[in-house]
Amino acid sequence: MAEVNEAQNRKTQTTEEQNAARKPDGVLTTKIGKQTFVTEVFFDHNSKDTFQDKLIKAIRAEQES
């Protein structure tokens, strides 16, 4: 029974963390012509992948499509 409650608490905590407003880890601003694009970047701080790993995956996926 304690395991079920612990799992529910973790699920609730994760959901609350996702819904909570947090500051972006980075902000990118790009101007193309007369339009300015502002992009907020968020990172999963618990992830095992580095930014370089994620970038390589994105480049490979783009090449395959």
N, C-alpha and C positions, 0 to 999 in steps of 0.2 A: 504494500500500500504506500509506503514511504517513497518507493521508486516512482510510482505513478505521480504523486504530488510533486516530486522533484522535477520530473519531466515536464509537467504542466507549468511549473514555475519558470523553467528555462524557456519554454515556448512563449509564455506571457512576457518575460523579460525581453526576448528577442523581438517580439512584435512591438512592444513599447519603444524599444530602441530605434526600430525602423520608422515609427511614426513621429518620434521626437524630432523637432527641428534642430539641425546642427549646422555649424559653420562648414563651408566647403573647405577641402584640403588645398584647393587652388582655384584660381579664376583666370580664364584665358579670354582675352579681348582681341577680336580680329575685325578689321574694317575692310569690306569688299565693296568697292564703288561708294554708293551713298549709304549703305547699310552697315551698321555695327552689330556684330554678334558677340554676346557675352555668354561664356560657357562656364558653369561651375563644375569642378571636378571633385569627386568623392572617392576615397580609397577604403577598402575593407582592411582595417588594421589587424585583423586576425588571419588574413590570408597568408598562405605559404609562398605564393608566387610573388616575384618582384615585378616592378614596373617593366623592366626589360623583358621578362618572361611574357607578360601580357601583350607587350608591343610586338614581339616576335610572333605570337599566336595570331594577332590581328593582321599582320603583314602576310603571313602564310595563308590565312583564310581568304584574304583579298586576292592573292595570286591564284588560288584554286577556283575562284568564282569567275 
